[in-house]
Amino acid sequence: MSRLRLAAWAAGFAAVLTAAGGLTPALAATGPSMTVNNGSVNIAVQGPRESLLFYWAVNGTATWHPETVAGSFSTFSAPSMTVNNGSVNIAAEGPDHSLVFYWAVNGTPAWHAETVAGPGSAYSAPSMTVNNGSVNIAVEGPGHSLSFFWAVNGTATWHQETAGGFGSTFSAPSMTVNGNSVNIAAVGPGNRLRFYWAVNGTSSWHGETVAGFGSAVAAPSMTVNGNSVNISVVDHFAELRFYWAVNGTPFWHGEPIAGPGSVR
């Protein structure tokens, strides 16, 4: 192939990728969610034609069993999954930016679907946890708000709260339960890292800035550890950062994990 023809082919291929909107980021945005459950490993993932798939294997075996949780055009984000009192729970963004919840009793392939919130309510992948007899879901809501939903185990009545108002949230959230409170972290305006918490059973959400301008350019991940809350996030230097605070205090400590340019 001549250099001229090679250059033309390369330009054409680049144009196709540009027109497609960048295929790799779109694929990377729909990663799996995983948990362990009663002697097995469970995985949920967005499947072909925006379906929702579930896989499980007994611990110590390599035999994976596939199940279809929901069919074509049901799922438009990465899922979030938890185990709750004898059942497996999955949440995902549904059609028209709705929020959908699925559950199945352990050991059965019968998946039950519930609409947590209707069209125009979910604009990111959700985060889900269980807490003191209830299921909790957080998601980026309309107008870059932060929405929180909860339902008592065994009921289909979902209650909505606003954790952060319009213009507060610019990523998928991460959520944990910590002692007697629920914690949520997300990217805020100006790529700041924001943290929200509420005492169990109350709808009063408290917001804190963990780190300032440019500190968060991707959805964070959060966990609890002893008497502290831990958050990791990528900043605008493509640097992996770690933040922690002692429970009940607003004093966040930051640490570099890997230097600038170390992550994508």
Secondary structure, DSSP 4 states (H G I P E B T S, - for coil): --HHHHHHHHHHHHHHHHHHT-HHHHHHTT--EEEEETTEEEEEEE-GGG-EEEEEEETT----EEEEEE-TT---S--EEEEETTEEEEEEE-GGG-EEEEEEETT----EEEEEE-TTS--S--EEEEETTEEEEEEEEGGGEEEEEEEETT----EEEEEE-TT---S--EEEEETTEEEEEEE-GGG-EEEEEEETT----EEEEEE-TTS-SS--EEEEETTEEEEEEE-TTS-EEEEEEETT----EEEEEE-TTS--
